[in-house]
Amino acid sequence: MEVTFLGTSSAVHSKDRNHPSIALKAFGDVFLFDCGEGTQRQLLFTNVSPMKISKVFITHFHGDHILGLPGLLQSMSLNGRESKLTVYGPRGLNKLKDAIYSLGYCAIEYPVEFIEIDTGIIEETDEYVIRAQSVRHNVPSLAYSIEEKKKPRFLREKAIELGVPVGPAFGKLHNGEEIEIDGRTIKPEQVLGPPRKGIKITYSGDTRPCEEMIMFARDSTLLIHESTFIQKEAQNAEEYGHSTSKDAAFVARESNSKKLIITHISTRYGEEYAQIMLKEAQEIFENTELAEDYMEEIVRGKS
């Protein structure tokens, strides 16, 4: 999976940081998480094509997370998009849809489906499952995870010992189907190794550190967590429903995540502030990285 950070600021832009948005290339698809103002321009400086985005996942309706969506939708139409786009978000998403479609002379000439969601599985295929989780912000807000479904390893030699001929029967067993050989039933569990865990990426959106987030991020290969404040501003973080860098690191540690990238950085004090955040987080969770606009992260699981 390939993660591209399109915007990493909170609330307001800076010269170096755009409003929040993250693109994920995976499973031959492109998913967009949040769509802050200027997202479509940020895409121009990456290898992510906006025309290939099939799904958009909105965490909540604060302006810095949604104001890029109207322009992105209209630009796709101007560029001749024909394929369907699906937009997921918390309850209230249909009000956002109505606002977008009533903004100026809006002409979106391809199918767009807006789906309001709650906690739980929101999409599942043979390759992956995407979940949402309500978290603690000062407005309704969701976190998202995408997890790869990884098949158990096929035990080729064991299958041959059981008399399974090399060929299509191997594939059927690996896909969980029983087969019959010379009147004997061979079951998948006879020729498959133990279950294997695939890549899991979790994105917090805006949230206070909470048990819901810890449980949701459990065993993430990569946790992308908001980090709006340094620790000396913990009171502000609590008041506005955000996390400090130490809070984010605590969630990463307690959830047994493998790597943490902190984002949603307050730009009020410049990049020195961001470096303090990074240092504070690493004191609790060493494998922490600071997100930068246009940064790419290749996420690999175990073979």
SVG drawing of the C-alpha trace seen along z (x, -y; Angstrom):
<svg xmlns="http://www.w3.org/2000/svg" viewBox="-29 -31 42 74">
<polyline fill="none" stroke="black" stroke-width="0.4" points="0.0,0.0 1.2,-3.5 0.2,-6.5 0.7,-10.0 0.2,-12.9 -1.5,-15.8 -2.0,-18.1 -0.8,-17.9 -1.8,-21.1 -4.7,-21.8 -7.2,-24.6 -5.2,-27.0 -2.6,-26.6 1.0,-27.5 3.5,-28.0 4.6,-24.3 1.4,-22.6 -2.0,-22.3 -5.3,-21.4 -5.7,-17.7 -6.0,-15.0 -4.4,-11.6 -4.4,-9.4 -4.0,-5.7 -3.1,-3.5 -4.0,0.1 -5.6,3.1 -5.6,1.3 -7.6,-1.5 -7.1,-5.0 -8.9,-6.1 -8.9,-9.6 -9.3,-10.3 -10.5,-13.9 -10.4,-16.6 -9.2,-20.0 -9.1,-23.1 -6.5,-22.9 -6.4,-19.1 -6.9,-19.0 -3.9,-21.3 -1.8,-19.2 -2.5,-16.2 -0.8,-17.9 2.5,-17.5 2.2,-13.8 1.8,-10.6 -1.8,-10.2 -4.4,-10.9 -7.6,-12.4 -9.5,-10.7 -8.6,-7.3 -10.0,-8.1 -13.0,-5.8 -13.9,-6.5 -13.6,-9.5 -13.8,-9.0 -14.7,-12.1 -13.9,-12.0 -16.0,-15.0 -17.4,-18.3 -15.0,-21.0 -14.0,-23.1 -10.4,-22.2 -11.4,-18.6 -14.1,-19.2 -13.7,-22.5 -11.7,-20.9 -14.5,-18.5 -16.7,-20.8 -13.8,-21.9 -12.5,-18.4 -15.9,-17.0 -16.4,-19.8 -12.9,-19.5 -13.4,-15.7 -16.5,-16.5 -14.8,-19.2 -12.0,-16.6 -14.6,-14.2 -14.9,-11.7 -17.5,-9.0 -16.9,-6.4 -18.8,-6.5 -17.4,-8.1 -18.5,-7.1 -18.3,-9.5 -18.6,-8.2 -19.0,-10.3 -20.8,-10.7 -24.5,-11.4 -25.1,-14.8 -23.2,-14.0 -26.4,-14.4 -26.6,-18.0 -23.0,-18.5 -24.1,-17.0 -27.0,-19.4 -24.7,-22.3 -22.2,-21.2 -24.8,-20.7 -26.3,-24.2 -23.0,-26.0 -22.8,-28.2 -23.7,-26.7 -22.6,-23.2 -22.5,-20.7 -21.4,-17.2 -22.0,-14.9 -21.0,-11.5 -22.5,-9.4 -21.6,-10.4 -23.1,-8.4 -23.0,-9.9 -23.4,-7.3 -23.8,-8.2 -22.1,-5.7 -21.7,-4.8 -19.2,-2.6 -18.6,0.8 -17.7,2.4 -18.5,0.0 -17.0,1.9 -15.7,5.5 -14.2,7.3 -12.2,10.5 -9.1,8.4 -9.8,6.0 -12.2,4.6 -12.7,1.0 -14.1,0.0 -15.2,-3.2 -15.2,-4.0 -16.8,-6.9 -14.1,-8.8 -14.1,-11.7 -14.0,-15.2 -16.1,-18.3 -18.3,-17.3 -19.3,-13.8 -16.1,-12.4 -14.9,-9.0 -11.7,-7.2 -11.1,-4.7 -9.1,-1.6 -8.3,0.5 -7.1,4.0 -5.8,6.5 -7.2,10.0 -4.3,12.3 -4.8,16.0 -3.1,18.6 0.0,20.1 -0.8,23.0 1.2,26.1 2.0,27.5 4.0,30.6 1.2,31.5 -1.3,31.3 0.8,33.5 1.2,36.1 -2.6,36.2 -2.8,37.0 -4.0,33.6 -2.9,33.2 -0.9,30.0 -3.2,27.6 -6.6,26.0 -7.3,28.1 -4.6,26.2 -6.3,22.9 -9.7,24.2 -8.3,25.4 -6.4,22.2 -9.7,20.3 -11.4,22.3 -13.2,24.9 -13.3,28.6 -12.4,31.0 -12.8,34.7 -9.9,37.0 -10.6,40.7 -13.7,40.6 -11.9,38.8 -12.8,35.3 -9.9,33.0 -10.7,30.0 -8.8,26.6 -7.7,26.8 -5.7,29.9 -3.4,28.1 -3.4,24.5 -1.0,23.0 -2.1,20.9 -4.0,17.6 -1.8,14.7 -2.4,11.1 -2.3,8.6 -1.4,4.9 -3.6,2.6 -3.6,-1.2 -5.6,-3.3 -6.3,-7.0 -7.6,-8.8 -9.2,-11.9 -9.6,-14.5 -9.9,-12.9 -9.0,-13.0 -7.0,-10.0 -9.6,-7.4 -10.1,-3.7 -12.2,-3.5 -9.2,-4.7 -6.8,-2.3 -9.0,0.7 -9.8,-0.4 -6.1,-0.8 -5.1,2.5 -2.1,4.1 -2.0,1.5 1.0,1.8 0.7,-2.0 -1.2,-4.4 -1.7,-7.9 -2.8,-10.0 -3.6,-13.7 -1.2,-15.7 -2.4,-19.2 -0.7,-20.4 2.6,-20.0 2.3,-18.7 2.4,-22.1 -0.8,-22.9 -2.6,-19.8 -5.4,-22.0 -6.1,-23.4 -6.1,-19.9 -8.7,-18.8 -10.8,-21.9 -11.0,-21.6 -11.2,-17.8 -7.7,-17.2 -4.6,-15.2 -1.1,-16.2 1.9,-14.5 2.3,-12.4 -1.4,-11.5 -0.8,-10.1 2.2,-8.2 0.3,-6.7 -2.4,-5.5 0.3,-3.9 2.0,-2.2 -1.2,-0.9 -2.7,0.3 0.5,2.3 0.9,0.4 4.1,0.9 4.6,-2.6 3.1,-6.0 3.0,-9.1 1.7,-12.2 -0.2,-14.8 -2.7,-17.6 0.1,-19.9 -0.8,-23.3 1.0,-25.9 0.7,-28.8 4.3,-28.5 6.1,-27.3 8.2,-24.1 10.1,-24.4 6.8,-23.5 6.5,-20.4 10.0,-19.2 9.1,-19.5 6.0,-17.4 8.1,-14.7 10.6,-14.6 7.8,-14.4 6.1,-11.5 9.4,-9.6 10.0,-9.7 6.9,-7.4 6.8,-5.6 10.2,-5.5 9.0,-4.5 7.3,-7.8 7.6,-10.0 6.4,-13.5 4.2,-13.9 5.1,-16.4 3.1,-17.5 3.9,-15.2 5.5,-12.6 5.1,-9.1 5.0,-6.0 5.2,-2.5 3.5,-0.1 4.6,3.5 3.5,6.5 5.3,9.7 5.6,12.2"/>
</svg>
